[in-house]
Amino acid sequence: MAYAIEANELSKRYRIGQMQAAYGTLRDSVTRATMRFTGKEEPAKREEIWALRDVSFNVREGEVLGIIGRNGAGKSTLLKILTRITTPTTGRAIIRGRVGSLLEVGTGFNSELTGRENVFLNGSILGMKRREIQQKLPDIIEFSGIDKFIDTPVKRYSSGMAVRLAFAVAAHLEPEILLVDEVLAVGDAEFQQRSLGRMEDFSGTGRTVVFVSHNMQTINQLCNRVIWIDDGTIMQDGDPSQVVTQYLQSASFETGAHISWPDDESAPGDDLVRLLSVRVVDEDGDTVETSDVREPVGIEMRYRVLNEGPGVFAKIRVLDSRGGIAFNALDTESHGNRSSAPGIYESTAWLPANLLAEGTTKVDAAICTLRAPKLHQRAARYEAVSFAVFDPGDGDSAKGLFTGQLTGVVRPRLDWTVNRIE
């Protein structure tokens, strides 16, 4: 199968520095001229950064390629090179086919023209005849959902309206290659779902899609190959689920799945008990930075009981990435004990599958005693560990094939009953 895109050692360098002012005073001009004449003028210091470094890959015709990475990794720069918006410092990209792109809100639109006029303008740029554009126009207007404003100048559109029309134009004017950046995040959930369905239909006709997104479930669902870019270089290229898992496990998510203290003196606690370590584990007992939403995950706590005393037990508090409390849980099997003998103990709280929402989960850990009816925290560590929860998008989680976000701090998969009553 032929290649639709060939990228060979693409690099892009930008210079960061103070530009010369548009105007200045006569004194400034005379001072600069004098310093140049005497050789005292210091050269302007400009920092150089490489947005891309020797990026090479090929995309076959009909392939759906996902590109992931943190903000500033070079994803958008790569798409701008592929669409000829910017030129690479070194290397070259070969594009075989007519390209439709959706990189930024309003890219390719003339803000003074109406939505209808911009549809014809974009079609003309793609090399289409006016009659062809006229045939596609009703479908474009219907898909965008802004029929009431199609004859309004684009400069009066909201960002969501501009994205709707821009995607409708890019998807309906029959390019061989479609390049889409994260702009779909601006649209509402219903429009995002329709747009993803359109891209699936688009790729099903043998056309090529390059898709940049921070939504890992969308990447898994839509793409048959993923490239992870970080700091301008390709970190991994391959199967979507494997690349996404490695990306989520990277340090960019700032998770800390294990914490421990070297001795009793530095460990949290008192003269009764000391918290020795906390870690996030899978069913095999391995420390994990990420967790598939469909799999259980354990919070393991080790602690040392120093002296005979009231019964001690473990407690956790689970928080979402914004610090909202999802729930508290304590070891009710142990807190009824009247006393605890000195020694090292290990307690593991298992969070069931299909419970947590996607994103970063943080856990407060504590070792407590019970003075009924009140709880007494003996050793505690706030935000002791954290880990990333992701949904591979295979359709068997609480979200099914829905790619939008379900709000809330937990996301259980419930049992549903459906009966036809008529």
C-alpha positions as CSV (number, residue, x, y, z in Angstrom):
1,M,0.0,0.0,0.0
2,A,1.3,3.4,-1.0
3,Y,2.3,6.1,1.6
4,A,0.0,9.1,1.9
5,I,2.5,11.0,4.1
6,E,6.3,10.6,4.3
7,A,8.1,12.6,6.9
8,N,11.9,12.5,6.8
9,E,14.0,13.9,9.6
10,L,11.7,16.9,10.2
11,S,13.2,19.6,12.6
12,K,11.9,23.0,13.4
13,R,13.8,25.7,15.3
14,Y,12.4,28.8,16.8
15,R,14.3,31.8,18.1
16,I,13.2,33.5,21.3
17,G,14.4,37.0,21.9
18,Q,13.3,40.6,22.2
19,M,12.4,42.0,18.8
20,Q,13.4,45.6,17.9
21,A,10.7,48.1,18.9
22,A,8.5,49.5,16.2
23,Y,9.5,53.0,17.0
24,G,12.0,54.8,19.3
25,T,13.2,58.2,20.4
26,L,16.0,60.2,18.7
27,R,18.1,59.7,21.8
28,D,17.8,55.9,21.5
29,S,18.8,56.0,17.9
30,V,21.8,58.2,18.6
31,T,22.9,56.1,21.6
32,R,22.7,52.8,19.5
33,A,24.6,54.4,16.6
34,T,27.3,55.6,19.0
35,M,27.7,52.2,20.7
36,R,28.0,50.5,17.4
37,F,30.6,53.0,16.2
38,T,32.7,52.5,19.4
39,G,32.1,48.7,19.5
40,K,30.5,48.7,22.9
41,E,27.1,47.5,21.7
42,E,26.3,44.1,23.1
43,P,24.9,41.6,20.6
44,A,21.2,40.8,21.2
45,K,20.9,37.5,23.0
46,R,18.4,35.2,21.5
47,E,17.5,31.8,22.8
48,E,16.9,29.0,20.4
49,I,14.5,26.1,20.9
50,W,13.8,23.1,18.8
51,A,10.1,22.3,18.6
52,L,10.9,19.2,16.5
53,R,14.1,17.1,16.3
54,D,14.6,14.6,13.4
55,V,11.1,13.3,13.3
56,S,10.6,10.6,10.7
57,F,7.5,8.4,10.0
58,N,5.3,7.2,7.2
59,V,1.5,7.0,7.0
60,R,-0.1,4.6,4.7
61,E,-3.2,5.4,2.6
62,G,-6.3,4.7,4.7
63,E,-4.5,4.7,8.0
64,V,-5.8,6.6,11.1
65,L,-2.8,7.9,13.0
66,G,-3.1,9.4,16.4
67,I,-0.5,11.7,17.8
68,I,-0.3,12.2,21.6
69,G,2.0,14.1,24.0
70,R,1.9,16.7,26.6
71,N,1.4,20.4,25.8
72,G,4.4,21.9,24.1
73,A,5.7,18.5,22.9
74,G,5.6,19.5,19.2
75,K,2.4,18.0,18.0
76,S,0.8,21.1,16.6
77,T,4.1,22.2,15.0
78,L,4.2,18.9,13.2
79,L,0.7,19.3,11.8
80,K,1.5,22.9,10.7
81,I,4.5,21.5,8.7
82,L,2.4,18.8,7.1
83,T,-0.2,21.5,6.1
84,R,2.5,23.8,4.7
85,I,1.5,26.5,7.2
86,T,5.2,26.6,8.4
87,T,8.3,25.3,6.8
88,P,10.7,22.9,8.6
89,T,14.2,24.1,9.5
90,T,15.6,20.8,8.2
91,G,14.1,17.7,6.6
92,R,11.1,17.4,4.3
93,A,7.6,16.0,4.2
94,I,6.0,14.5,1.1
95,I,2.2,14.6,1.0
96,R,0.3,12.6,-1.7
97,G,-3.3,13.8,-2.0
98,R,-5.5,16.7,-1.3
99,V,-5.3,17.9,2.3
100,G,-8.1,19.1,4.5
101,S,-7.0,20.5,7.9
102,L,-8.6,21.7,11.1
103,L,-5.8,23.0,13.3
104,E,-7.0,26.0,15.1
105,V,-10.4,27.7,15.6
106,G,-11.1,29.7,12.4
107,T,-8.0,28.6,10.5
108,G,-8.5,29.1,6.8
109,F,-11.5,31.3,7.4
110,N,-11.8,35.0,6.3
111,S,-13.5,36.6,9.3
112,E,-15.1,39.3,7.1
113,L,-16.9,36.7,4.9
114,T,-20.0,34.9,5.9
115,G,-20.1,31.2,6.7
116,R,-21.5,30.4,3.3
117,E,-18.8,32.4,1.5
118,N,-16.1,30.7,3.5
119,V,-17.4,27.3,2.5
120,F,-17.0,28.2,-1.2
121,L,-13.6,29.8,-0.4
122,N,-12.3,26.7,1.3
123,G,-13.6,24.4,-1.5
124,S,-11.9,26.6,-4.1
125,I,-8.6,26.3,-2.2
126,L,-9.0,22.5,-2.3
127,G,-9.4,22.7,-6.1
128,M,-13.2,21.9,-6.2
129,K,-15.5,23.4,-8.8
130,R,-18.4,25.6,-7.7
131,R,-20.9,23.0,-8.7
132,E,-19.3,20.4,-6.5
133,I,-19.3,22.7,-3.5
134,Q,-22.9,23.6,-4.2
135,Q,-23.9,19.9,-4.0
136,K,-22.1,19.5,-0.7
137,L,-23.4,22.7,0.9
138,P,-26.7,21.4,2.3
139,D,-24.8,18.5,4.1
140,I,-22.2,20.9,5.4
141,I,-24.8,23.3,6.8
142,E,-26.9,20.4,8.4
143,F,-23.8,18.8,10.0
144,S,-22.6,22.1,11.4
145,G,-25.9,22.9,13.0
146,I,-25.6,26.7,12.4
147,D,-28.0,27.0,9.5
148,K,-29.5,30.2,11.1
149,F,-26.1,31.9,11.0
150,I,-24.7,30.6,7.8
151,D,-25.0,34.1,6.2
152,T,-23.5,35.9,9.2
153,P,-19.9,37.0,9.1
154,V,-17.6,34.5,10.7
155,K,-16.1,37.2,13.0
156,R,-19.4,37.2,14.9
157,Y,-19.3,33.4,15.5
158,S,-18.5,32.0,18.9
159,S,-15.5,29.6,19.0
160,G,-17.9,26.6,19.1
161,M,-19.7,27.8,16.0
162,A,-16.5,28.3,14.2
163,V,-15.3,24.9,15.0
164,R,-18.6,23.3,13.9
165,L,-18.4,25.0,10.5
166,A,-14.7,24.4,10.1
167,F,-15.0,20.7,10.8
168,A,-18.1,20.3,8.6
169,V,-16.2,22.0,5.7
170,A,-13.0,19.9,6.3
171,A,-14.9,16.6,6.5
172,H,-17.4,17.1,3.6
173,L,-15.2,18.6,0.9
174,E,-13.6,15.2,0.2
175,P,-9.9,15.6,0.9
176,E,-7.8,12.5,0.6
177,I,-6.0,13.4,3.8
178,L,-7.6,14.9,6.9
179,L,-5.4,16.5,9.6
180,V,-7.3,17.4,12.9
181,D,-5.8,19.0,16.0
182,E,-7.3,19.2,19.5
183,V,-9.9,21.8,18.4
184,L,-12.8,19.3,18.7
185,A,-12.5,19.8,22.5
186,V,-14.2,23.2,22.0
187,G,-17.4,21.6,20.7
188,D,-20.1,20.1,22.9
189,A,-20.3,16.4,23.6
190,E,-23.0,15.6,21.0
191,F,-21.0,17.4,18.3
192,Q,-17.7,15.6,19.3
193,Q,-19.5,12.3,19.0
194,R,-20.8,13.1,15.6
195,S,-17.4,14.4,14.5
196,L,-15.7,11.2,15.6
197,G,-18.2,9.1,13.8
198,R,-17.6,11.2,10.7
199,M,-13.9,10.6,10.9
200,E,-14.5,6.8,11.3
201,D,-16.7,6.9,8.2
202,F,-14.0,9.0,6.5
203,S,-11.2,6.5,7.2
204,G,-13.5,3.6,6.2
205,T,-13.5,5.0,2.6
206,G,-9.7,4.5,2.3
207,R,-8.8,8.1,3.2
208,T,-6.0,9.0,5.6
209,V,-6.6,10.7,9.0
210,V,-3.9,12.2,11.3
211,F,-5.5,13.1,14.6
212,V,-4.0,15.0,17.6
213,S,-5.8,14.6,20.9
214,H,-5.4,14.5,24.7
215,N,-8.4,12.2,25.0
216,M,-6.9,8.8,25.4
217,Q,-10.2,6.9,25.0
218,T,-10.8,8.7,21.7
219,I,-7.3,7.8,20.5
220,N,-7.8,4.2,21.3
221,Q,-11.2,4.0,19.7
222,L,-10.4,5.9,16.5
223,C,-6.8,5.1,15.7
224,N,-5.1,2.0,14.5
225,R,-1.6,3.4,15.2
226,V,-0.3,6.0,17.6
227,I,2.9,8.1,17.8
228,W,3.9,9.6,21.2
229,I,5.9,12.8,20.9
230,D,7.8,14.4,23.7
231,D,10.2,17.3,23.7
232,G,10.1,17.3,19.9
233,T,11.1,13.7,19.4
234,I,9.3,10.5,18.8
235,M,9.2,8.4,22.0
236,Q,7.2,5.5,20.8
237,D,5.3,4.5,17.6
238,G,3.0,1.5,17.5
239,D,-0.2,-0.2,18.8
240,P,-2.5,2.4,20.4
241,S,-3.2,0.6,23.7
242,Q,0.5,0.0,24.3
243,V,1.7,3.5,23.4
244,V,-1.1,5.1,25.4
245,T,-0.2,3.0,28.5
246,Q,3.4,4.0,28.2
247,Y,2.5,7.6,27.8
248,L,0.2,7.5,30.9
249,Q,3.0,5.9,32.9
250,S,5.4,8.7,32.0
251,A,6.5,11.3,34.4
252,S,4.4,14.0,32.7
253,F,1.4,12.9,34.8
254,E,3.3,13.5,38.0
255,T,2.0,10.4,39.7
256,G,3.7,8.9,42.7
257,A,2.6,5.4,43.2
258,H,5.0,4.5,46.1
259,I,6.2,6.3,49.2
260,S,8.2,5.0,52.1
261,W,10.2,6.1,55.1
262,P,13.7,4.8,56.0
263,D,13.2,4.6,59.8
264,D,10.7,4.9,62.5
265,E,11.9,8.4,63.5
266,S,11.1,9.9,60.2
267,A,7.9,7.9,59.6
268,P,4.5,9.5,60.4
269,G,3.0,8.3,63.6
270,D,3.3,8.3,67.4
271,D,4.5,6.1,70.2
272,L,1.9,3.5,69.3
273,V,2.2,3.1,65.5
274,R,4.3,4.3,62.6
275,L,3.3,4.3,58.9
276,L,6.2,2.7,56.9
277,S,5.1,2.8,53.3
278,V,2.2,3.3,50.9
279,R,1.9,2.1,47.3
280,V,-0.5,1.4,44.5
281,V,-0.5,-2.2,43.4
282,D,-2.2,-4.4,40.8
283,E,-3.6,-7.9,41.3
284,D,-0.1,-9.4,40.9
285,G,1.3,-7.2,43.7
286,D,3.4,-5.0,41.4
287,T,3.6,-1.2,41.9
288,V,1.6,0.6,39.1
289,E,1.5,4.2,38.0
290,T,-1.6,3.7,35.8
291,S,-4.7,1.6,36.1
292,D,-7.2,0.3,33.6
293,V,-10.6,1.5,34.7
294,R,-11.9,-2.1,34.2
295,E,-9.3,-3.6,36.6
296,P,-9.2,-3.5,40.4
297,V,-6.4,-1.6,42.0
298,G,-5.1,-1.9,45.6
299,I,-3.7,0.7,48.1
300,E,-1.2,-1.2,50.2
301,M,-0.1,0.2,53.5
302,R,2.6,-1.1,55.8
303,Y,2.9,0.0,59.4
304,R,4.7,-0.9,62.6
305,V,2.9,-1.3,65.9
306,L,5.4,-0.3,68.5
307,N,3.6,-1.0,71.7
308,E,0.7,-3.0,73.0
309,G,-2.3,-0.8,72.9
310,P,-5.8,-0.2,71.3
311,G,-6.5,-1.9,68.1
312,V,-5.1,-0.1,65.0
313,F,-6.5,-0.3,61.5
314,A,-6.0,1.4,58.1
315,K,-8.1,4.1,56.5
316,I,-7.9,5.7,53.1
317,R,-9.5,8.8,51.5
318,V,-9.8,8.8,47.7
319,L,-9.7,12.2,45.9
320,D,-10.0,13.2,42.3
321,S,-7.5,15.3,40.4
322,R,-9.2,18.5,41.6
323,G,-9.1,17.5,45.2
324,G,-12.7,16.5,45.5
325,I,-13.4,13.7,47.9
326,A,-14.7,10.6,46.2
327,F,-15.1,8.5,49.3
328,N,-13.5,7.4,52.6
329,A,-13.0,3.8,53.5
330,L,-11.7,2.0,56.6
331,D,-10.8,-1.5,57.5
332,T,-13.9,-2.5,59.4
333,E,-12.7,-6.1,59.8
334,S,-9.8,-4.9,62.0
335,H,-11.0,-1.9,63.9
336,G,-13.0,-4.0,66.3
337,N,-9.9,-5.6,67.7
338,R,-9.4,-4.6,71.4
339,S,-5.6,-4.6,71.1
340,S,-2.8,-4.9,68.6
341,A,0.5,-6.8,69.3
342,P,3.7,-5.1,68.4
343,G,5.0,-6.0,64.9
344,I,4.8,-5.0,61.2
345,Y,1.4,-5.2,59.5
346,E,0.3,-4.8,55.9
347,S,-3.2,-3.7,54.9
348,T,-4.4,-3.5,51.3
349,A,-7.7,-1.8,50.3
350,W,-9.0,-3.0,47.0
351,L,-10.8,-0.5,44.8
352,P,-13.2,-2.4,42.5
353,A,-13.1,-2.3,38.8
354,N,-15.4,0.3,37.0
355,L,-15.5,2.6,40.0
356,L,-13.1,5.4,39.5
357,A,-13.4,8.2,36.9
358,E,-10.7,8.8,34.4
359,G,-7.8,11.1,35.3
360,T,-5.4,11.4,38.3
361,T,-6.6,9.8,41.5
362,K,-5.0,10.8,44.8
363,V,-5.1,8.8,48.1
364,D,-4.7,10.0,51.7
365,A,-3.5,7.2,53.9
366,A,-3.9,6.9,57.7
367,I,-3.5,4.4,60.5
368,C,-6.2,4.9,63.2
369,T,-7.6,3.7,66.4
370,L,-11.2,3.8,67.4
371,R,-12.5,5.6,70.5
372,A,-16.1,4.9,69.9
373,P,-17.8,6.7,68.3
374,K,-14.9,8.8,67.2
375,L,-11.9,8.0,65.0
376,H,-8.4,8.9,66.1
377,Q,-5.7,9.2,63.4
378,R,-2.4,8.0,64.8
379,A,-0.3,8.1,61.6
380,A,-1.4,9.9,58.4
381,R,0.0,11.1,55.1
382,Y,-2.1,13.4,53.0
383,E,-1.9,12.6,49.2
384,A,0.4,9.8,50.0
385,V,0.2,8.2,46.5
386,S,-1.5,9.0,43.2
387,F,-2.0,7.1,40.0
388,A,-3.6,7.7,36.6
389,V,-6.9,6.0,35.6
390,F,-7.6,5.5,31.9
391,D,-10.2,3.9,29.8
392,P,-8.9,1.9,26.7
393,G,-12.2,2.6,24.9
394,D,-13.0,-1.0,24.0
395,G,-16.7,-0.5,24.8
396,D,-16.9,-2.7,27.9
397,S,-16.6,-0.1,30.6
398,A,-19.2,2.2,32.1
399,K,-18.9,4.6,29.1
400,G,-19.3,2.0,26.4
401,L,-18.3,3.5,23.1
402,F,-19.1,7.1,24.3
403,T,-15.9,9.1,24.0
404,G,-17.0,12.2,26.0
405,Q,-16.4,12.8,29.7
406,L,-18.8,11.5,32.3
407,T,-18.8,14.1,35.1
408,G,-18.4,13.1,38.8
409,V,-15.7,11.8,41.0
410,V,-16.7,8.1,40.5
411,R,-17.9,6.3,37.5
412,P,-19.5,2.9,38.4
413,R,-20.7,0.4,35.9
414,L,-24.3,-0.3,37.0
415,D,-26.6,-3.2,36.2
416,W,-29.4,-2.0,34.0
417,T,-32.7,-3.7,33.1
418,V,-34.6,-2.9,29.9
419,N,-38.1,-4.2,29.2
420,R,-40.3,-3.4,26.3
421,I,-43.7,-2.5,27.8
422,E,-45.6,-2.0,24.5
